[in-house]
């Protein structure tokens, strides 16, 4: 464990929180607090065309209703563009980013994208991070040893001028001194690229832990895109106990009658990483 633990939950305001979001928020909160650390909330509002009006406020209201209070003011990525540009400038100076005008069809036909098969800067272009061909090996808290070959240079700034998730998440984790990233297993595959970015920016990467995914009846991850139901904030105690059960803990029926603060205190006192059930699965009825 790092000497000073800082964790975070980083939702995108593309819709309200659903049960899968709560599992990630709760897991990251409990791991931070149980280790005597700080827990932060970051709003990843980088993509205005995909945002739902009012979603950010609704997300923060849901977190508050469930007793999941951040230990510092919420950080908004939409207010940090100058920091992302500074990081890009640093990477460009180190010859780690390059302009790319390739279309999706060209990338598809090439079977991926690398610097050597790029058409270059032919007008409107994105900026890509040169890391294809590298392999990252790391030990995930719950998923164990991972080896990830990087087959494609990821986009860090899109053709429309918007900064990409991969860049912003790393720059902000560095700035907020995040020492442990606890998130859903759907983001496991992008960890290798992020480790490359941390090192390219001269930063020590955090520890990573990927929690199990809540699945729907069609075998898909519960998500906003798959029309997952929004959390009912009036049933916060019930939701928290259900999320704890999904994570492998066993709150009593009596605990579900308590306030969220009591439930979280109970869970923090019992949080043990090895106890987390790592299976992606349906939510038990």
ABEGO torsion letter per residue (X at the ends): XBABBBBBBBBBBAEBBBAAAAAAAAAAAAAAAAAGBBBBBBBBBABAAABBBGAAAAAAAAAAAAGBBBABBBBBAAAAAAAAAAAAAAAAAAGABBBBABBAAAAAAAGEBBAAABAEBBEBBBBBBBABGBBBBBBBAAAEBBBBBBABBBBABBAAGBBBAAAAAAAAAAAAGBABBBBBAAAAAAAAAAAAAAAAAGBBBBBBBBBBBBBBAAGBBBBAAAGBBBBBAAAAAAAAAAAAAAAGBBBBAAAAABBAAAAAAAAAAABBAAABBABBBBBBX
